[in-house]
């Protein structure tokens, strides 16, 4: 077999995956510090898991890493659509298939023989992460420039609405990452594949 | 009028820059550095334990300057901030400053003079009565704080662009700077200064601007975050030399637009 047939993840995918991971960690940790300055709910994030030290520092991190998140995300989406990978890897996808694979996973019957094939739960989860990241960027854009993006602002329920959307989209992303890490821990070969491509 | 060192009333560009540089050297600045890097997460993230404090902060500052440019480019001088019915006014409207309510400055109305300097034709100092005699208008807009919270208020006063026209300001200049009775200072870009909703505010909710909201005068800009809206203004100057600001010199983004 040639190297090409062994490749599970092309190099552009691995690069954008890890850059995205870095961006998400910086955005989340600095975002928690920004949240702490004026909590939406009756809790704060522990200082030890936040980034930036004080509000001004956290904002600097947040508004620097946003460029990495957005630019890298754009490259990922363009490559994904341009190469047709998004269609090949994520579709077809049906609720029935997701439920079937979810049940199989709980019974420990999901096959991981070919890591190039995403099962239906993976497909749904990764597509969810993509959509959630887009929502984070759009709601973040409203929080950053609410006057300059009136249509987006009104779609997200105004400035205060966008704050809530941004918070819950963050919570959903954190939940995704936790499940994602747990799954990777259960099938460590997937981590190797994401690092060396095969 | 509050007794103040005269340097705060007579603004010149060099002094402002010197002041900014002095503040950068302050221990609080170092503290910011240490605080921003005290987290264990950073070493985790980068995979190295030695991070050059200075270079990380410089890089972040550079991105912040870049973000100023992007915001200037995104800023549409015709795009108005949303306005609201008076029924939506946040009551009570929050007090906010870098100090507590017990430190609110009390400015004497009779001896008050607004100092206007820099690239302007008419440098006479304005009395409160003179400012009140100018055409006034109201706005009910959302004040957005850098901390994330927002509140709706009603401000009345003189459209700033008409004031700048009246004093013969050079509107091709880059910055308009402000010095305040509470030692606060900030500066804005000329396009925002000329925005139709940028207002020299003399009233709050139909009443004379109370001390807690900036008596005798504040600058209200619904297109900028709260810390860009100076209260207790004593001096306004038009300049091409970057004047910085109280929070901006400590690391807040200068443009601070919304």
Interface residues (C-beta under 8 A of the other chain):
Chain A: X22 X25 X26 X29 X34 X35 X37 X38 X40 X48 X49 X50 X51 X52 X53 X54 X55 X56 X57 X59 X60 X61 X63 X64 X67 X143 X144 X145 X146 X147 X148 X150 X153 X158 X159 X160 X163
Chain B: X32 X34 X35 X36 X37 X38 X39 X40 X41 X42 X45 X59 X60 X61 X63 X64 X67 X71 X74 X75 X76 X79 X80 X81 X82 X142 X144 X145 X146 X147 X148 X149 X150 X222 X223 X247 X250 X251 X252 X253 X257 X258
